Amino acid sequence: MVKILDGIEVAKDIYKGIKKTLSLAKKSGYKAIPKLVIFMIGNNPASAIYVQQKIKTCQKLQFDCQLVHLQEEEISSTEKL
């Protein structure tokens, strides 16, 4: 039988698990804070929306987040890799 997943509920469960893990880590003296660094090259509107959602998620989960936004002409194709 096929089960249809509710993506929003699955995401909420994952976020709860992450928050719980971080809380336990902090209580046990773990001082490092997770950090997401996003490299965005160019000005693709769809990419900008995706990146903004990642930043919002980091804020909800109390992660550090840093956006490094580069223009296409600032970086060579070799450096992109």
C-alpha positions in Angstrom: 0.0 0.0 0.0 1.3 3.5 -0.9 1.6 6.0 1.9 1.4 9.7 1.0 3.8 11.8 3.0 3.0 15.2 4.3 6.3 17.1 3.6 5.5 19.9 6.0 4.9 17.5 8.9 8.1 15.5 8.0 10.1 18.8 8.0 8.6 19.8 11.4 9.7 16.4 12.9 13.2 16.8 11.5 13.4 20.4 12.9 12.2 19.2 16.3 14.9 16.5 16.2 17.6 19.0 15.3 16.5 21.4 18.0 16.5 18.6 20.6 19.9 17.5 19.6 21.3 21.1 19.8 19.6 21.6 23.2 21.2 18.4 24.6 24.6 19.4 23.2 24.4 22.8 24.8 23.4 21.4 28.1 26.3 19.0 28.0 28.8 21.8 27.5 29.2 21.6 23.8 30.0 25.2 22.7 30.3 25.0 18.9 27.3 26.4 17.0 26.4 24.8 13.7 27.0 27.2 10.7 25.8 27.1 7.1 27.9 29.0 4.6 26.1 29.6 1.3 28.0 30.6 -1.8 25.6 32.2 -4.3 27.1 33.0 -7.7 25.1 35.4 -9.9 21.6 36.7 -9.6 19.2 33.9 -10.5 15.8 34.9 -8.9 14.9 31.2 -8.2 18.3 30.7 -6.4 17.7 33.9 -4.4 14.4 32.6 -3.1 15.9 29.2 -2.3 18.8 30.9 -0.4 16.4 33.1 1.6 14.5 30.0 2.7 17.7 28.4 3.9 18.6 31.5 5.8 15.1 31.6 7.5 15.4 27.9 8.4 18.8 28.5 10.0 17.3 31.3 12.0 14.5 29.1 13.2 17.0 26.4 14.2 19.4 29.0 15.7 22.2 28.1 13.4 24.7 30.7 12.3 24.4 31.4 8.6 26.6 33.3 6.2 25.8 34.3 2.6 28.7 34.8 0.3 27.2 36.4 -2.8 29.5 36.7 -5.8 28.9 38.0 -9.3 29.6 35.7 -12.3 32.5 38.0 -13.4 34.2 37.8 -10.0 35.0 34.2 -10.2 36.4 31.8 -12.8 34.8 28.5 -13.8 37.7 26.7 -12.2 37.2 28.5 -8.9 33.5 27.6 -8.9 34.4 24.0 -8.5 
